[in-house]
Amino acid sequence: MNQLQRAIEHLLLAAGASRAMLQLRRDGGDFAIAAEAVQHDQSQIRQYGSQAAGGTFPDPRRLESGLPIIVESGVGAQMLAPLEREGRLIGAISLQHRPGAREWSARDQDALRDTQAKVLGLLDTDGHPAADELRSAAIQAVLDRVRLVLDAQRCTFRQPVQEAFAFPVTFESRDAQVRSLLGDFTIVQTGQPVIVKLLAERAQVIQEDCASASRDPLFHKMLGHYGGMRAQMVTPYIVGDELKGVLSVHELRHTRVWTPDEKRWAAEAAALVGAITTLP
């Protein structure tokens, strides 16, 4: 997984904010979103544009004054931290809280400063060691292939990489119009019926009609947030006694009877992606 993305996700959870975002300056002088994480039912700006943040798009050029951190509170509280190299602004990290006002604590500001230092360190080493890039490319290729062969709208792989959140999405393949779950922390996985079943049975969970699979309100909130998901296959990757990963295939258009071959594709893909993630 992209280390910059993971750093921004950690910041979001540490501060309990609604959005954390990293923007980096491009050659043309504008600032592009390099990593983003959201919760509290927020949509990602990198997918839906500035309207996802109520029309307020953090502009790093406000930091050209050299101020180390700008703290704002009130309607739509936010903090911005500059990223500078040799006196030049190369990017910014922003934290936002919506809706309503918020006072940012000293701990929140420390978390932002820690992430600022972490990101600068990653950028100084390009943030992408060759082995990590190769692993990520291999995993992405597997997920893309599974989604296309199975004619699904989204395929994700989750890992236990954040102490404050169980099994976030670390890789995904999806149709362009489908909500991205990478960096989306609105739906807490702990206690979700599928995760409970996975942990109890250590076997693939097949749902041909998600709406009838559980009456749990949190489960139905998840279905809606994930785009009105209608059917899914969820396959665990287990090492010893530990659940190390979860591969999911999502059907958003209609209920679906998954064939034995499709189940086998998901199972073999989970084993392959899991093995790649554990390579030294």
C-alpha positions as CSV (number, residue, x, y, z in Angstrom):
1,M,0.0,0.0,0.0
2,N,1.2,3.5,-0.7
3,Q,3.0,4.7,2.4
4,L,1.8,8.3,1.9
5,Q,-1.8,7.1,1.8
6,R,-1.3,5.1,5.0
7,A,0.2,8.1,6.8
8,I,-2.8,10.3,5.9
9,E,-5.2,7.6,7.1
10,H,-3.3,7.3,10.4
11,L,-3.7,11.1,10.8
12,L,-7.4,11.0,10.2
13,L,-7.9,8.3,12.8
14,A,-5.5,9.9,15.3
15,A,-7.3,13.3,15.2
16,G,-10.8,11.9,14.7
17,A,-11.3,14.4,11.9
18,S,-13.8,14.1,9.0
19,R,-11.1,14.4,6.2
20,A,-7.4,14.3,6.0
21,M,-5.7,15.1,2.7
22,L,-2.3,15.4,1.2
23,Q,-1.8,17.7,-1.8
24,L,1.5,17.9,-3.8
25,R,2.6,20.6,-6.2
26,R,2.8,19.5,-9.9
27,D,5.1,20.8,-12.5
28,G,2.5,23.3,-13.7
29,G,2.3,24.9,-10.3
30,D,-1.1,23.6,-9.2
31,F,-1.7,21.1,-6.3
32,A,-3.0,17.6,-6.9
33,I,-4.5,15.3,-4.3
34,A,-1.9,12.5,-3.6
35,A,-3.7,10.9,-0.6
36,E,-7.0,11.3,1.1
37,A,-9.0,9.7,3.9
38,V,-12.5,10.4,5.1
39,Q,-15.1,9.3,7.7
40,H,-18.4,10.7,9.1
41,D,-20.2,10.0,5.8
42,Q,-18.0,12.4,3.9
43,S,-17.2,11.8,0.2
44,Q,-13.7,12.0,-1.2
45,I,-12.7,15.2,-3.1
46,R,-10.4,13.2,-5.3
47,Q,-13.4,11.2,-6.6
48,Y,-16.3,13.7,-6.5
49,G,-14.5,17.1,-6.6
50,S,-14.7,20.1,-4.3
51,Q,-18.5,19.7,-3.8
52,A,-17.6,16.6,-1.6
53,A,-16.3,19.1,1.0
54,G,-19.3,21.4,0.7
55,G,-17.5,23.6,-1.9
56,T,-14.5,24.4,0.2
57,F,-11.2,23.1,-1.3
58,P,-8.1,23.6,0.7
59,D,-5.7,25.9,-1.2
60,P,-2.1,25.3,-0.2
61,R,-1.1,28.6,-1.7
62,R,-2.5,30.2,1.5
63,L,0.6,28.8,3.1
64,E,3.0,30.8,1.0
65,S,3.3,33.2,3.9
66,G,5.5,30.6,5.6
67,L,3.3,30.1,8.6
68,P,4.0,26.6,9.9
69,I,0.4,25.7,10.7
70,I,-2.9,27.6,10.2
71,V,-5.6,26.7,12.7
72,E,-9.2,27.6,12.1
73,S,-12.3,26.8,14.1
74,G,-15.9,27.6,13.5
75,V,-18.1,26.4,10.7
76,G,-16.0,23.7,9.0
77,A,-12.9,23.7,11.2
78,Q,-9.7,22.9,9.5
79,M,-5.9,22.9,10.0
80,L,-3.3,23.2,7.3
81,A,0.4,22.3,7.5
82,P,2.9,23.2,4.7
83,L,5.4,20.9,3.2
84,E,8.5,22.8,2.2
85,R,11.8,21.8,0.6
86,E,14.7,24.3,0.3
87,G,12.3,27.1,1.1
88,R,9.8,26.2,-1.6
89,L,6.2,25.1,-0.9
90,I,5.9,21.6,-2.4
91,G,2.6,20.6,-0.8
92,A,0.3,20.7,2.2
93,I,-1.5,18.4,4.6
94,S,-5.0,19.4,5.6
95,L,-7.4,18.2,8.3
96,Q,-11.1,19.1,8.2
97,H,-14.0,18.5,10.5
98,R,-17.6,18.7,9.2
99,P,-20.3,19.4,10.1
100,G,-20.0,22.1,12.8
101,A,-17.4,23.8,14.8
102,R,-14.4,22.2,16.5
103,E,-11.5,23.2,18.7
104,W,-8.3,21.4,17.7
105,S,-6.5,20.1,20.7
106,A,-2.7,20.1,21.3
107,R,-2.8,16.4,20.6
108,D,-4.5,17.0,17.2
109,Q,-1.9,19.6,16.3
110,D,0.9,17.2,17.4
111,A,-0.6,14.5,15.2
112,L,-0.5,16.9,12.2
113,R,3.1,17.9,12.9
114,D,4.1,14.2,13.2
115,T,2.5,13.4,9.9
116,Q,4.1,16.5,8.3
117,A,7.5,15.1,9.3
118,K,6.6,11.6,8.2
119,V,5.5,12.7,4.8
120,L,8.5,14.9,4.2
121,G,10.7,11.9,5.1
122,L,8.8,9.7,2.6
123,L,9.1,12.3,-0.1
124,D,12.8,12.7,0.5
125,T,13.1,9.0,-0.3
126,D,10.5,9.2,-3.0
127,G,8.1,7.3,-0.7
128,H,8.1,4.3,-3.0
129,P,10.8,1.7,-2.4
130,A,11.1,-0.6,-5.4
131,A,9.9,-3.7,-3.6
132,D,6.8,-2.0,-2.4
133,E,6.0,-0.7,-5.9
134,L,6.4,-4.1,-7.4
135,R,4.1,-5.7,-4.8
136,S,1.5,-3.0,-5.2
137,A,1.5,-3.4,-9.0
138,A,1.2,-7.1,-8.7
139,I,-1.8,-6.9,-6.3
140,Q,-3.5,-4.3,-8.4
141,A,-3.1,-6.5,-11.5
142,V,-4.8,-9.4,-9.7
143,L,-7.7,-7.3,-8.4
144,D,-8.2,-5.7,-11.8
145,R,-8.3,-9.1,-13.5
146,V,-10.7,-10.6,-11.0
147,R,-13.1,-7.7,-11.3
148,L,-13.1,-7.9,-15.1
149,V,-13.4,-11.6,-15.4
150,L,-16.2,-11.8,-12.8
151,D,-17.9,-8.7,-14.3
152,A,-18.1,-7.1,-10.9
153,Q,-18.2,-3.4,-10.0
154,R,-15.6,-3.4,-7.2
155,C,-13.0,-5.8,-5.8
156,T,-11.1,-4.9,-2.6
157,F,-8.4,-6.3,-0.4
158,R,-8.4,-5.4,3.3
159,Q,-5.6,-5.7,5.8
160,P,-5.2,-5.1,9.6
161,V,-2.8,-2.2,9.1
162,Q,-4.3,0.5,11.4
163,E,-4.5,0.0,15.2
164,A,-7.5,2.3,15.4
165,F,-9.6,0.6,12.6
166,A,-10.1,-3.1,11.8
167,F,-9.3,-4.1,8.3
168,P,-9.4,-1.0,6.1
169,V,-9.2,-1.3,2.4
170,T,-5.6,-1.2,1.3
171,F,-6.1,-2.1,-2.4
172,E,-9.1,-1.8,-4.7
173,S,-10.2,-2.1,-8.3
174,R,-13.5,-0.5,-9.3
175,D,-15.6,1.0,-12.0
176,A,-15.0,4.7,-12.5
177,Q,-18.5,5.6,-11.3
178,V,-18.4,3.5,-8.1
179,R,-17.5,4.9,-4.7
180,S,-13.9,4.3,-3.7
181,L,-13.5,2.5,-0.4
182,L,-9.8,3.2,-0.3
183,G,-9.3,5.8,2.5
184,D,-13.0,5.6,3.5
185,F,-13.4,5.0,7.2
186,T,-17.1,5.8,7.7
187,I,-18.2,2.1,8.1
188,V,-16.5,0.5,11.0
189,Q,-15.8,-3.2,10.3
190,T,-15.8,-4.3,13.9
191,G,-19.0,-6.1,14.6
192,Q,-20.1,-6.3,11.0
193,P,-21.9,-9.6,10.4
194,V,-19.6,-10.6,7.6
195,I,-16.5,-10.0,9.6
196,V,-18.0,-11.9,12.6
197,K,-18.8,-14.8,10.4
198,L,-15.3,-14.8,8.8
199,L,-13.7,-14.8,12.2
200,A,-16.0,-17.6,13.5
201,E,-15.9,-19.9,10.5
202,R,-12.6,-19.0,8.8
203,A,-14.3,-19.7,5.4
204,Q,-15.5,-17.8,2.4
205,V,-18.8,-15.9,2.9
206,I,-21.1,-15.9,-0.1
207,Q,-24.1,-13.5,-0.2
208,E,-26.4,-13.8,-3.3
209,D,-28.9,-11.3,-1.9
210,C,-27.2,-8.9,0.6
211,A,-30.5,-7.2,1.6
212,S,-31.8,-10.5,3.0
213,A,-28.5,-11.7,4.5
214,S,-28.9,-9.8,7.8
215,R,-31.3,-7.5,9.6
216,D,-28.5,-5.7,11.4
217,P,-29.0,-1.9,10.9
218,L,-25.3,-1.3,10.7
219,F,-25.0,-3.9,7.9
220,H,-27.7,-2.2,5.9
221,K,-26.0,1.2,6.5
222,M,-22.9,-0.4,5.0
223,L,-24.8,-1.7,2.0
224,G,-26.1,1.8,1.2
225,H,-22.7,3.5,1.8
226,Y,-21.1,1.0,-0.5
227,G,-23.4,1.9,-3.4
228,G,-26.4,-0.2,-2.7
229,M,-24.5,-3.4,-2.8
230,R,-26.7,-6.3,-3.9
231,A,-24.4,-9.4,-3.7
232,Q,-20.9,-10.1,-2.6
233,M,-18.2,-12.8,-2.1
234,V,-15.9,-12.3,0.9
235,T,-12.8,-14.5,1.1
236,P,-10.4,-14.6,4.1
237,Y,-6.6,-14.9,3.9
238,I,-5.5,-16.8,7.0
239,V,-2.0,-17.4,8.2
240,G,-1.8,-19.8,11.1
241,D,-4.6,-18.6,13.4
242,E,-4.5,-15.0,12.2
243,L,-6.8,-13.3,9.7
244,K,-4.3,-11.4,7.6
245,G,-6.5,-10.2,4.8
246,V,-9.9,-10.2,3.2
247,L,-10.7,-10.1,-0.5
248,S,-14.2,-8.9,-1.5
249,V,-16.0,-8.9,-4.8
250,H,-19.0,-6.6,-5.0
251,E,-22.0,-6.7,-7.3
252,L,-24.0,-3.4,-7.2
253,R,-26.5,-4.0,-10.0
254,H,-28.6,-6.9,-8.9
255,T,-28.8,-10.0,-6.8
256,R,-26.5,-12.7,-8.2
257,V,-25.9,-16.5,-7.9
258,W,-22.2,-16.9,-7.7
259,T,-21.0,-20.0,-9.6
260,P,-18.4,-22.5,-8.3
261,D,-15.9,-21.2,-10.8
262,E,-16.5,-17.6,-9.6
263,K,-16.0,-18.7,-6.0
264,R,-12.8,-20.5,-6.9
265,W,-11.5,-17.3,-8.7
266,A,-12.1,-15.3,-5.6
267,A,-10.5,-17.9,-3.3
268,E,-7.4,-18.3,-5.5
269,A,-7.1,-14.5,-5.9
270,A,-7.3,-14.1,-2.1
271,A,-4.5,-16.6,-1.6
272,L,-2.3,-15.0,-4.3
273,V,-2.8,-11.4,-3.0
274,G,-2.2,-12.6,0.5
275,A,1.0,-14.3,-0.4
276,I,2.2,-11.2,-2.2
277,T,1.6,-9.0,0.8
278,T,3.7,-11.3,3.0
279,L,6.7,-11.4,0.7
280,P,9.9,-9.9,2.3
